[in-house]
Amino acid sequence: MVLKNISPIVKYLILFFGLLFMFSPKVEAQNKDRAIFNSAKKSFTAGKYESAVMTLRRRYDFRDNSTPYGALTLAALSYEKMGKLKNAQHIYTFLIKRRFKNVNNEIISAYKASKGADDLPEAPEKLLSYYFKRADILSRIYVRDGRYMPTKRKKLYRNTAVVYAEILESADFEPEDDEETEVDDIITRIENAEKNWEMESYKWGWFGSLHYLTWRDKLKITTPTGTSVDIRSTAEGWCAGGGLKYENSWWQWNINACYAAMNATVGNDSQVVNYFQKNVPASAFFMGVGGFWKPSAMDAAIGINLPFMFRSGDYTEPAGYQLDNTSTLSYGYLVEAQWNWSKFTYSMKFGKINKFSSSMLFIGGLYNF
């Protein structure tokens, strides 16, 4: 009854101020949101990514459904720039499942049903951009942390990134011009990482060996008058053995041993003594450790072998004479080169054994079990 007696002008004024009262808090909140977002965006543009995140977090909860999409996207981009990839991918996951819940479910369900990315429902461009961002970040986390991840999580990260990448390829999605990564790079990055992990992974293995072996040695013969004379010994034969190795595509460490059956020729022609003997049975046992470097992960390796050696020979002593050094324990070093062909390895070792008068040469091969 009272309103009927109020003039139309007054009615309009009451309605206007009533609406103004109702909507002014919302307008004020929107203005505040806009100011916060602009401040965070300014920090992001200036490269102050942590400041951008802190500004947004003072106003928004990144797990709240009421947080604007723009604020979430800016936070994800900032986390990505800061190297906090897990934070960024969590936000992109939230955006995919919240903003595009229905269409995302349809696409993923169709992908699983067809076991591939053929004939999928059409996806909005923005959803595809979220797929790209999450796949890119998941692949980078996989490359960085994959070898240390629990198997279940490792598989989840890999499979999710590959699914998104295949969906993007099917949709002919092109990343923005300022993106450094292409869709193809995502799967390539994962495959390269797995290849590197395999190459870096150390494995145990056994090998057998057979080498032709030759050396020159010195013995001493003492005459009945007590005079000592050096006599030279040249030996050659075969050394059969094997060892245990621990290697990856760039390095190898091994423990090796071999037993050599030799024929030696000894002699010295001098005014003091005339001594000569041919086809003297001799033997040697080698045991050592080796380390090798494989340049550029090729099928060739070069390294050093550090052997201990016990050598003995069935030398004949002339009546009244005494032979010394017919058996000896010694050590030395050998430089070794290897070339691999499948399970076979060509091997050459060359070096010096202490107390020997010349270098020692091994030429032969290995069989890798």
Secondary structure, DSSP 4 states (H G I P E B T S, - for coil): -TGGGS-HHHHHHHHHHHHHHHHHHHHHHHHHHHHHHHHHHHHHHTT-HHHHHHHHHTT--TT-TTS-HHHHHHHHHHHHHHT-HHHHHHHHHHHHHHHTHHHHHHHHHHHHHHTSSTTPPP--HHHHHHHHHHHHHHHHHHHHHGGGS-HHHHHHHHHHHHHHHHHHHHTT----TT-S--HHHHHHHHHHHHHHHHHH--EEEEEEEEEEEEEEEEEEEE-TTS-EEEEEEEEEEEEEEEEEEEE-SSEEEEEEEEEEEEEEEEEEE-SS-EEEEEEEEEEEEEEEEEEEE-GGG-SEEEEEEEEEEEEEE-PPPPTT-EEE-SEEEEEEEEEEEEEEETTEEEEEEEEEETT-SSEEEEEEEEEE-
